[in-house]
Amino acid sequence: MRRVAGRDIQDLGAAELAAWCEAAGEPRYRATQILAWVHRRGATSFADMSNLSRRVRERLAGAFTLGRLEPTFVADAADGTRKLLFHLPATAEPPSRPAAIESVLIPQFDRPEGGRDRLTLCISSQAGCGMGCTFCATARLGLIRNLRPSEIVGQVRAGLALASPRPLTNVVFMGMGEPLANYDHVVTALEILTSEWGYATSPRRITLSTVGLAPAIPRLIEETRVNLAVSLGATTDEQRARLMPVDRRYPLATLLDACRRVPLARRKRITFEYVMLADENDSEADARRLVRLLHGLRAKVNLIPFNPFPGAGFQPSPRPRLTRFQALLRAQGLNATIRESRGLDIQAACGQLAAARPAA
């Protein structure tokens, strides 16, 4: 039997655990029984798994750990937004120092008549980020390390506990890090979140945001069927490369070609996120170029007011310019919305996550 000494069982998907079961002389279907105990039933130890034989439970305890990610601090904003801080230990493989990550619980219980109440959890996929986007506080940290599936899903477990008795309606991979730069771990986490033996969350309720790692985009949607959001940020390569260094590897033409190859389900659209920076990317000419760039794509545009942080070097677009930009897009048939900032008073808004409290 192959041992996985010290590895958290929550880092495994069904296929990998089934292979372990087979090597241990157990039927492969045992894997989903074990995973249901871990995720759906919230077992805190292998001894809790009462429908498994003692031999299996002892082998599991000898091969794996079963941990829990708990927030070390929760900040409450005036608008009901809550920011969760988690401290992560140093790791030997890959070598990394202790780190901190943040998640954000965003309630929307005051939606217009006919709108449904929402409770969204924004989660992180990396500690820090290596993408270098100049308008994002997380980028200033650099990449510390990828999060393991247990650490990604652990944020959801903690968010559910904090939200109770209200259910989470949406999960968004829009926190710290670039999800597609941690592809395998993110996809395993998505398997756990969407499987019946896991959290049984519909892929329609999950959105993943990327700065535009083009080769992985069509693959992600084909394999997971989650919603896709692409951070665009600019309408020319010269402008975008200055704001988002990823454009030097995957310029706009390459990125948008990958988006056109996404196997979209009927009635689905790709969301293009556009952070509005005063006198940088918010002119009427930018709006017209954006319309041309997205022509022929099933797209919607989410205009995001820039949320300042110390040393950012940018200012948010004035509100009249923001609404004018939106009106120009709508006049050309683009679905364009403005994402109102939440949690500004606790540095929990889009682009502000930096886990400023030192790691333990």
N, C-alpha and C positions, 0 to 999 in steps of 0.2 A: 504494500500500500504506500503510495506517495505521500510524504508528509509535507505540510506547508507550515513549518514551524512559525508560530507567532503571527501568521497572517489572519487578518480579520475576515471572517466568513462573509461579511457584508460587502467585500470587494469582489465576490464571485457572482457571475450570472448562472443561469440554469445549466447551460452546456458544460461549463467548466466544473461545476459541482457534480453534475451527472457523471463526468469522466472520473472524478475522485471516488464517487460511490461504486462505480464499476470496478475500479482498481481495488477497492476495499471489499469486494465480494458481495456488494449490495445491488439490488436492481436500480437501474438508472432513474426510475420514477421517484425514488426516495428523495432525490434532489429537490423536487418541488414541494414535498412534504416538509423538508427541513427549512426551505426558504420561506414557506408560509408561516412557520413558527417564528422565524427571525423577523420578518417584515410585517405580515398582516396581523399576527397575534402578539407581537411585541415581546417575545421571550427574552429574558435577561440572562439566562444561562442555558447551557445544553441540557442540564438536568430537568428543565421545565418541559422538555419535549416528550410528553408522557406516552404518546403512541409509537415511540421508537423503542427498540430494545435497549437494554442497558449496555450491551456491547457496542452498538452504534453510537450511543451518547458518549461513551468513554472514548471511542475513537475520534469522534468530533472534538471533544475537549482536548485530546492529545495533539490534534493537528491544527486547530484554529483557535483564535480568540473571538470574543463577542463583546465589542465595546459599545459605548454610547457617546455621541458628541453632544455636549451640553454647553449652552452659552455661559460665558463668564460675566457678561454685562449686557443689560438691555436698556436702551435709551428710548424715552417716550417723547414724541413731538406733539405740539399743540393740535395738529390736524389729525391725530390718531395713528400716524405712522410710527412703527416701532423698529428700531435697529438692533440687531443681535450681533454681539461680538463673540467670536470663538477663538480660543488659543489652541494652537496645534504644536505638538512636540517636535523636536528635531528628529530627522530620519537618517538612518544609516544608508539606505538604498532607495532612491538616490540620496547622496549626502546633502543635507540641508540643515540650516539653523532653525530654531523655533520660529513660528510665524503666527500671524493673526489674520483672520478673515472676517468678513461681515456679510450678513443677509439683511433684507428689509421686508417687513410685513406691512402691506399697503392696503388699508381699507377704503372702499368706495361705497358708502351706504347712503349717499345723498345724491344719487344719480337722477337725471331728469325723469319725468313721468314716462313710464314704459320701459325705462332702463332697469336692468337687473343689478341688484347689489353684488359687489365683487369683493373678494379678499384675495389679494395677490401676494405671493411670496417671491421675492427676487433673490436668487441664490448665486453663489460664486462657484467657479470651476477651477480656479488657480489661486494660489497665494501670491499676490502681486500680479504683474502682467509684463510681458516682454514686447508688446506691440508698439509702445512709444507714442501713442496718440497724444498730441500736445494739449488737448483740451480736457484730459481725463486725469484726475488725481491719482488713481491707481497706478497709472503708467509711471509716475515718479518713483514708485517703489522698485521698479524692475521686477523681473520674474524671480520668485523665491523657489517655488516648486509647483508641480501639478498636484491637484487634489485627487485622492483615491475615491473610488465609488462610494465607500463607506462614509467619507467626509462630505461628499456631495449630497447623498441621500440623508445623511445625518442632519443636515440643515433643514430638510423638509420635515423630518420627524420632530425636530425642535420647534419648527414653525407651527406645526399642527398642534403641539402641546400648548403653545402660547396662544394660539387662536381659539382653542376650545372654549365654549361649545360651538362656535361658528365653524363651518367647514371652509377649507381652502377651495377657491374656485379656479385659481390659475397659478401656475408655476412658470417663472421666466428666468432663463439663464442670461441675466443682464447685470450680474454683480461683478465681482472682481475676476479678472482674467479673460482670456479668449478661449471659449469652449472648444473650437475646432483645433486648437493647438494641443488639446488634451483629449483627442478624439476617442480613443479606445475606452478610457475611463468614463467619459461622458456618455458614450453609447451604452455601456454597461449600466450606468446609473439610470438612463432612460428606460432600459429594459426593466429594471427593478420598479421604477415609478409607474410604468404602464401595465405590468403583468398582473393577472388575477391573483397570483400568489404574493404579489407585492402590494403596491398602493392603489392599483386599479384606476389610475388617472388616465382619462382619455387623452391621446396625443393632441386632440383639438384644444385642450386646455393648457398645453405646454408650448412655450415659444423660446427659441434659441436665437440669440443675437450674436452676429459675427462681424468683425471688421472687414472680412472679405478674403478668407483663405480659399480662393476660387476652386482648386481641385477637389476639396472635400465637400463642397456645397451640394451638388446633385446626389452624391453618395449618401450624405446625411439624410436627406428627405426620402430617398428611396428606401433606406434601412429603418427609418424611425417614424416617418409621417408626422413629425411635429411641425409647428409653424416656424417659418423662417423670417428673421429680421436682419437686414443688412445695414450696417452703419456706413453711410455714403459720405456725408460731411463736406463734399465739394463737387463741382461740376466740370473741372478740368484736371488733368493729371498733374500739371505744375502746382496748382493750388492744393490738391489732395495729398501729394507727396510731401508737401511742407507741413500739413496738418496731421497726416496719417502715413508714417513711413512704409506701411504695408503696400502702398500704391506703387512703390518702386519694384516690388516683386510681381504684383498682380494689378496692373493698371486698369483703368475703368473699362476699356473694351474687353479685357480678359474676364474681369469680374462680371460684367453684365452678360457676356456670352454664357458663363456658367449659370447665371440666374435664368437665362432663357432655356437652359437644358434641364432645369429642375422639373421632375415629374409631379407637377401640381395636380392635386385632386380637383374635381369640379367645384366651383365657387370659392376656391382658395386663392389668395393673393399673397405676394411677397411684400412685406413691409420694409420700406426704405426709411431709415432713421437719419435725420438731418439736423445736426446741432447748429443752432443759429448764433453766429458770432458777429458782433457789430463791426461793420466796415471790412469784413473778411470774406464772407460767403453769402451775404444777405441782400444783394442788389437785385434789381429787376432783371438784369442780364443773367444773373445766376438762376433765377426762377425760370426764365425762358429756356436756358440750357438744360435745366433739370427736366423740363417737359420733353425736350427732344431726346435726352438720354433714355428716358423710361418709355418712350413710344413703343407700342407693341407688346409691352410686358403687362401681365396682370399684376398691377402694383397699387399700393397705397403708400402715402408719404406721411410720416410722423415727424412733425416739426418740434424740436426740443429746445426750449430756451436754455442757453448756456447757464450753468449753475457755478458761480465763481468759487474758487478755493485759493488759499494763500499762494502767491507767486505765479498764478496762472498766466498772466499776461494778456488775457482776453476780457472783453466785456460782453454782456448779453445784448442782443439786438433790441432796440427800443420797441415797445409793444406795437406802435403804429406800423413800423416796418415789418414786424412779424406777421401781423394780420394782413398787410398788403401782399406779402409774399404768398401767404395762404390763398388769398383771393385770386392771385394770378394763376396759381396751379389749378384751382377749381374752375376757373374760367376756361381752361383748356381740357377739362374733363377728368383731371386727376383727383382722386379721393385724397384730400389732405386734411389732417387734424393737427391740433396743437396739444402736445402732452404737457399738462400743467404740472409744475414741480410740486413734489410732496416731501415733507420731512426736512425742509431747508434748515430749520433751527437746530437740528441734531446732525447736520452734515450727512443726511441719508439720501439726498436727491441724486438724480442721474449724473454720473461722472465724478461724484464726490467721495466715493468709498475709498478709504485709505488706511483703515484699521490703525488709527493714530495711537491708541493705547499700546504700550510696549508689550510684546509677547512675554508670557511667564517663563 
